[in-house]
Amino acid sequence: MPSFVLVHGAWHGGWCWVRVARLLRDAAHEVYTPTLTGLGERAHLAGPEVDLETHVHDVVGVLEAEELRNVILVGHSYAGLVITGAAARAANRLSHLVYLDAFVPEAGRALLDYLGARAEAIRESARTVGDGWRVPPYPPERYGVTSQRDRDWLQRRLVPQPLKSFEQPLTAGGGEKLKRAYLYCSSPAMGAFDQFAERLREDRKWLYHELKTGHDAMVTAPGEVAKFLLGLAK
């Protein structure tokens, strides 16, 4: 039976998967929700040196330390870069790559390379309110979270993201020989991920699925996300 490793996006932590993880565990799967260095409960490890490579090592470390095989590796948002980097180093441990409203990067490109004019706004926010190296989180409503209770939950937990993780290019892409799926969150669409949805919607090498919810689907539509993932496991 496949195991799941669920990797959160920028500003979040492993905590954001709690609802999806519960549903997957109820179906008797092993589930891991690592928190990337400098985020979530590991925010005390944040520093200017934390970069994309750090986060790739975090995920590969989980795969190796837990001696996992036949893993469905899921990356949300920024973590599309992380899981792609992890697949380049540990493809033999994986069965699927799942991009949940995530960046699908090419080797040699960084997250900011996909944001156009918005990239400078992110750098500016780090300069003006983040001591030059931290990017403050977006407010919860930017992630399509409509429930006030959930907004409050996110507001208490979101932390700044080390800028270098957005600026460092992916050193090597991976996963082309694995089964790959893209889940696009369309209501409301965040905007940055339309480019990947348009490219992959008709690509027969990918399984494409649309979720009628906002960007943080693991919060707003955990049942739908879990159902899709369990379908892959079968």
BELHULIN-V552838 format. One line per field, one symbol per residue. ss: DSSP state (a for helix, b for strand, c for the rest). phi: phi as a letter, one per 20 degrees, with the letter a starting at -180 (. if undefined). A space follows every 50 residues. Layout:
ss->???
phi->???
//
This chain:
ss->ccbbbbbccccccaaaaaaaaaaaaaccccbbcccccccaaaaaaccccc caaaaaaaaaaaaaacccccbbbbbbccaaaaaaaaaaaaaaabbbbbbb ccccccccccaaaacccaaaaaaaaaaaaccccbbccccaaaaccccaaa aaaaaaacccbbcaaaacccccccccccbbbbbbbccccccccaaaaaaa cccccbbbbbbcccccaaaacaaaaaaaaaaaac
phi->.fedcddfegmebggfegffgfffffemefcccfdfgnclfdffefagef cgggfffgffffgffelecleeedcdlgfgffffffffdbgfeddcdcde lcfdedgnddgffedlfffffffffffecdlncddffffgffemedffff ffffgfdfcfdggffeeffffbebnfeefcccddedceffofdgfefffd gdeffdedbddebegeffeebfffffffffffff
//
